[in-house]
Every structure is written in structure tokens, then in C-alpha cells.
Amino acid sequence: MVQELVIALVAVFCAGALYVASAARVIRQYERGVVLRLGRLRDDVRLPGFTMVVPGIDRLRKVNMQIVTMPVPAQDGITRDNVTVRVDAVIYFKVVDPTNAVIAVEDYRFAVSQMAQTSLRSIIGKSDLDDLLSNREKLNQGLEVMIDSPAVSWGVQIDRVEIKDVSLPETMKRSMARQAEADRERRARVINADAELQASKKLAQAAGEMSAQPAALQLRLLQTVVAVAAEKNSTLVLPFPVELLRFLERAQQQPPAVEGAGTGRTGRRSSVNGATEQPPPSSGNGSPLPEAEAPRPETRTSEEPAAPPAPTPPAAPSSSEQQYAHH
């Protein structure tokens, strides 16, 4: 009798131990437990620690409450300005309501992933290429709003969405490189022109100061010569005044003055062989004297015969000669 009682107690103890082992559950700190009893949801959510369920009747679902980092696969799309791009992103979310995460959606991770991909395609089609490259903060906020709206009913909160990389075609990369190069060249030319303008203003001020003191220009010339000669060159370059070149140019362009032009009847006439002749003296009434009284040209007294003068082309008669010819 006693032996049978001991066997019964051992059997009960083993059954109790087996029941406790099958009903005992441990929930970790970052998890919450949702219990379904005979398929119906229990209102209480099991907190972290040790808990018990009815074996065969209750079913415990553990939900992770940590922030989940999920990469969004790269999506191909066409921007609003008709540029084909490939964009990938990363999404950070966490479960705030474990009951809805188990009951409202079959697999909240897969649902969030699909929603992120469709939202990413939609945001690519609504944006320009410049916005994708330089205005990512605004696009990230738009993605977060688009994904968070349906995810709230799933008990999921979207913490952050970031666009990682934007892949462009090779032709677009070359075009952007040429655009950047042209912009850099434009800025360099503008800076160079600004420097030339400032230098010209300073040179104008220096010229004004040197014009007041002519010795300053000479000292500057000597300093330039010393600076050139200090480099041990075989050729020494001296600056030549531009004013002197202009003076010589004006002297070459100015025609020689005709002697006796505009002197009237009292002026001298040039003869055919180059000798000058005096105009015939006139009487008191303005008529010329007889030719006998006109002075004769000088004759050579040298013993050697003079060489015949070179023939010269007949010159056009001047106004004074025309008057004498008329008389």
C-alpha cells in the first residue's frame, strides 16, 4: 500500500514537472508576449520575465520591440525631368503595439519592406534629379510620411528613412562633369577679370602719382632694369617710351611744308633747275617792270665747268606763278 502511494506521488510530481516545463515561458527585456487562447486574443500582453501558459490551449507570440534596420532594395525609376536613376535606401522602424503587429498584419516586416519600395518609386517619379542629389532631407521626410501612414495601423512606427545612393548613367555623369568644369572655368574667368579691373585701377592711381613727379617714373624705370638684370640674362630689355614712338609716327605722316606757299606776289618762286627767282619788281601802279631791269641769275665763277643739273619733272604751277604768267 505504501509502495503504491509512493509511486503515485512520483507520477504526480513528474506530471507536474512536465506541465511546468511545457507551460513555462521566458520573455526577454526587449520583447513582449501576445497570448492566443484557443485562437482568441487575450487582452493582457505578457511583460518581460517568467510567465506561464496553458499547454495545448494557449499559444504565445513574442514580438521584438527593438528598432529594426531594414535595407530597401535599389529601385529603378525615371525622374520628373526624364533621367533614369537607380536609388536605394534604408529604413528604421520599431513596433509600438505588439497586438496589432500580430493581429492586423500577417508579417509586418515584409509589409514595411514592400511599402518602402513602392514609396521609393513614387518619390523618384515626383522629384527632379537635382533634388535627388542635393535636397535629400526633404525627400527623406516625404518617404517617412508615405510609409508611416499605413504602418500606424499595423502597430509599427517609422523612425527614420534615408536615401543611401543614387546611381546615374555614364552619359549623365559625363554631362554633369562637363557642366561642373564649365562652371569652374566661368568662375575662374570672372575672378581673373575682377583682378584685372582692380589692377588697372591701381595702375591708374600709380600713373597719376608718377605724373606729378617725373623723377618717380625714371626711378621706376631703373628699378625695372635692375630687376631684369638680376636674373643673369644674356639679353637686357629696356623699355622704350611710347610717346617717342608716337612722335616719330606723326613726324613721318606730316607732309613737308612748301616754302613760299601763301605769300602772295612778294613770295619767291622755285625755278625749274631748283634755283630760286625773285618776283619782278612792280611799279607804283602795280605793273611789273620791264624784263631788262630784272636781276639776272648768278653765274658760276669757278674754273671747273659745273655739272648739268639733273632733269626734274615739271612741277604744277602755283597760284603766284599763274598770276605772273597772266601778266
Solvent accessible surface area in square Angstrom, and as a share of the most:
residue,aa,sasa,rsa
1,M,190,0.85
2,V,112,0.64
3,Q,135,0.60
4,E,116,0.52
5,L,106,0.53
6,V,77,0.44
7,I,106,0.54
8,A,50,0.39
9,L,109,0.54
10,V,80,0.46
11,A,58,0.45
12,V,104,0.60
13,F,154,0.64
14,C,71,0.43
15,A,60,0.47
16,G,34,0.33
17,A,54,0.42
18,L,131,0.65
19,Y,108,0.41
20,V,74,0.42
21,A,73,0.56
22,S,46,0.30
23,A,1,0.00
24,A,26,0.20
25,R,83,0.30
26,V,94,0.54
27,I,3,0.02
28,R,132,0.48
29,Q,141,0.63
30,Y,77,0.29
31,E,13,0.06
32,R,63,0.23
33,G,0,0.00
34,V,2,0.01
35,V,0,0.00
36,L,34,0.17
37,R,73,0.27
38,L,138,0.69
39,G,67,0.64
40,R,191,0.70
41,L,67,0.33
42,R,89,0.33
43,D,142,0.73
44,D,69,0.36
45,V,50,0.29
46,R,35,0.13
47,L,122,0.61
48,P,42,0.26
49,G,32,0.31
50,F,132,0.55
51,T,16,0.10
52,M,73,0.33
53,V,6,0.03
54,V,46,0.26
55,P,42,0.26
56,G,85,0.82
57,I,74,0.37
58,D,13,0.07
59,R,170,0.62
60,L,28,0.14
61,R,99,0.36
62,K,93,0.39
63,V,7,0.04
64,N,44,0.22
65,M,47,0.21
66,Q,89,0.40
67,I,93,0.47
68,V,16,0.09
69,T,80,0.46
70,M,25,0.11
71,P,90,0.57
72,V,6,0.04
73,P,72,0.45
74,A,37,0.29
75,Q,10,0.04
76,D,85,0.44
77,G,16,0.16
78,I,106,0.54
79,T,5,0.03
80,R,152,0.55
81,D,68,0.35
82,N,129,0.66
83,V,15,0.09
84,T,77,0.45
85,V,3,0.02
86,R,115,0.42
87,V,0,0.00
88,D,33,0.17
89,A,1,0.01
90,V,17,0.10
91,I,0,0.00
92,Y,66,0.25
93,F,0,0.00
94,K,61,0.26
95,V,3,0.02
96,V,78,0.45
97,D,49,0.25
98,P,15,0.09
99,T,32,0.19
100,N,55,0.28
101,A,4,0.03
102,V,20,0.12
103,I,97,0.49
104,A,56,0.44
105,V,23,0.13
106,E,170,0.76
107,D,71,0.37
108,Y,29,0.11
109,R,96,0.35
110,F,126,0.53
111,A,18,0.14
112,V,0,0.00
113,S,18,0.12
114,Q,74,0.33
115,M,54,0.24
116,A,2,0.02
117,Q,26,0.11
118,T,71,0.41
119,S,4,0.03
120,L,1,0.01
121,R,118,0.43
122,S,39,0.25
123,I,16,0.08
124,I,0,0.00
125,G,38,0.36
126,K,126,0.54
127,S,6,0.04
128,D,39,0.20
129,L,13,0.07
130,D,101,0.52
131,D,43,0.22
132,L,0,0.00
133,L,61,0.30
134,S,96,0.62
135,N,57,0.29
136,R,73,0.27
137,E,113,0.51
138,K,136,0.58
139,L,12,0.06
140,N,11,0.06
141,Q,116,0.51
142,G,23,0.22
143,L,1,0.01
144,E,56,0.25
145,V,100,0.57
146,M,61,0.27
147,I,2,0.01
148,D,40,0.21
149,S,76,0.49
150,P,40,0.25
151,A,0,0.00
152,V,95,0.55
153,S,70,0.45
154,W,44,0.16
155,G,2,0.02
156,V,1,0.01
157,Q,80,0.36
158,I,7,0.04
159,D,68,0.35
160,R,124,0.45
161,V,3,0.02
162,E,43,0.19
163,I,9,0.05
164,K,108,0.46
165,D,75,0.39
166,V,15,0.09
167,S,48,0.31
168,L,25,0.13
169,P,51,0.32
170,E,108,0.48
171,T,86,0.50
172,M,50,0.22
173,K,97,0.41
174,R,131,0.48
175,S,45,0.29
176,M,66,0.30
177,A,62,0.48
178,R,146,0.53
179,Q,130,0.58
180,A,56,0.44
181,E,119,0.53
182,A,60,0.46
183,D,54,0.28
184,R,156,0.57
185,E,83,0.37
186,R,139,0.51
187,R,111,0.41
188,A,58,0.45
189,R,164,0.60
190,V,88,0.51
191,I,119,0.60
192,N,92,0.47
193,A,62,0.48
194,D,69,0.36
195,A,53,0.41
196,E,111,0.50
197,L,98,0.49
198,Q,103,0.46
199,A,46,0.36
200,S,56,0.36
201,K,113,0.48
202,K,132,0.56
203,L,124,0.62
204,A,66,0.51
205,Q,113,0.50
206,A,41,0.32
207,A,59,0.46
208,G,43,0.41
209,E,127,0.57
210,M,54,0.24
211,S,89,0.57
212,A,74,0.57
213,Q,115,0.51
214,P,106,0.67
215,A,66,0.51
216,A,33,0.26
217,L,111,0.55
218,Q,98,0.44
219,L,107,0.53
220,R,129,0.47
221,L,58,0.29
222,L,90,0.45
223,Q,105,0.46
224,T,55,0.32
225,V,31,0.18
226,V,103,0.59
227,A,63,0.49
228,V,43,0.25
229,A,56,0.43
230,A,76,0.59
231,E,124,0.56
232,K,186,0.79
233,N,84,0.43
234,S,126,0.81
235,T,93,0.54
236,L,90,0.45
237,V,103,0.59
238,L,113,0.56
239,P,68,0.43
240,F,112,0.47
241,P,77,0.48
242,V,81,0.47
243,E,121,0.54
244,L,78,0.39
245,L,94,0.47
246,R,138,0.51
247,F,117,0.49
248,L,85,0.42
249,E,94,0.42
250,R,145,0.53
251,A,58,0.45
252,Q,156,0.69
253,Q,132,0.59
254,Q,136,0.61
255,P,105,0.66
256,P,124,0.78
257,A,104,0.81
258,V,117,0.67
259,E,162,0.73
260,G,31,0.30
261,A,69,0.54
262,G,87,0.84
263,T,68,0.39
264,G,43,0.42
265,R,123,0.45
266,T,121,0.70
267,G,13,0.12
268,R,144,0.52
269,R,60,0.22
270,S,81,0.52
271,S,27,0.17
272,V,125,0.72
273,N,96,0.49
274,G,61,0.59
275,A,54,0.42
276,T,88,0.51
277,E,81,0.36
278,Q,100,0.44
279,P,22,0.14
280,P,45,0.28
281,P,60,0.38
282,S,68,0.44
283,S,43,0.28
284,G,90,0.86
285,N,129,0.66
286,G,36,0.34
287,S,51,0.33
288,P,61,0.39
289,L,60,0.30
290,P,82,0.52
291,E,162,0.73
292,A,102,0.79
293,E,107,0.48
294,A,38,0.30
295,P,96,0.60
296,R,223,0.81
297,P,114,0.72
298,E,173,0.78
299,T,115,0.67
300,R,188,0.68
301,T,132,0.77
302,S,74,0.48
303,E,175,0.78
304,E,134,0.60
305,P,128,0.81
306,A,50,0.39
307,A,86,0.67
308,P,118,0.74
309,P,91,0.57
310,A,79,0.61
311,P,132,0.83
312,T,74,0.43
313,P,113,0.71
314,P,129,0.81
315,A,93,0.72
316,A,92,0.71
317,P,80,0.50
318,S,56,0.36
319,S,80,0.52
320,S,25,0.16
321,E,46,0.21
322,Q,105,0.47
323,Q,81,0.36
324,Y,37,0.14
325,A,88,0.68
326,H,158,0.70
327,H,119,0.53
